[in-house]
Amino acid sequence: MSDTSPADDPGVRRIDSSVPHSARVWNYFLGGKDHYPVDREAGERIRAVFPGMVDIARQSRQMLVRTVGYLAGEAGIRQFLDIGTGLPTVGNTHEVAQRLAPASRIVYVDNDPLVLVHAQALLTSTPEGATDYIEADVRDPGRILREAAGTLDFTRPTALMLMGILGLVADYDEAREIVRRLLAALPSGSYLALYDGSDTDPAYVEALGRYNTASGATPYTPRSPEQIGGYFTGLELLDPGIVSVSRWRAEDNPWGEPREVACFGGVARKP
């Protein structure tokens, strides 16, 4: 991204390029181009302490691709509410879902103004399906549900995707309540797909601690696999359960079981 582009485009003047944002730092880790010097600097500080951060980002994206592939394929889901979508890269939810089921309908949600600028890339759709974008915060599930209802039919099974977003909600009870409120609006047969950074690797925890202290960005809180599992209470957890994202249904890996990374998640069905 050009460092001068925000001044040239009225659509991005709300963006604060002096403070890193998680979506832009993540885009940097994934090899994207939509980030500022402050995001790259924050990313490099994390990598200096924890070189495996790029591996987490890429393994997380691969879990997303496998998850959407399962939901749009074997599970027959045709609606996706993807909250905390981040900046478009490769293997976005609508691309995977509509490749398998062209009539799929997807709503993306994020609160980074730069994602809004790039929403046009997210809003491409097959003629049979639909995509939409909502600028909203995960802490406002009521607004998200109201606006998403313009594209999604919440009387039909829907996949709720919370991929790497709840770590930005510092209070665990609040994060669980957000999940509960969102799931309460969805019918039986819906799915929750979720992963978050975990406290299983001390180097990762240290890197996040330094990022949280020095960056000025919204802090990210890693949680234990047991806490991540708590988001799925009352749901039917699919095999293999709560695992490292690198190991969620990665059986076709020709090199054997992938190395565990410090990001855990799972997929579950609402009974």
ABEGO torsion letter per residue (X at the ends): XBAAAAAABAAAAABBAABBBAAAAAAAAAGBABBBAAAAAAAAAAAAABAAAAAAAAAAAAAAAAAAAAAABAAGBABBBBBGAEBBBBGBAAAAAAAABAABBBBBBBABAAAAAAAAAAABBBAABBBBBBBBBAABAAAAAAAAAAABBAABBBBBBBBGAAAABABAAAAAAAAAAAAAABBBGBBBBBBBBBAABAAAAAAAAAAAAAAGBBBBBBBBAAAAAAAABGBBBBOAEBBBAAABGAAABAAEBBBBBBBBBBBBBBX
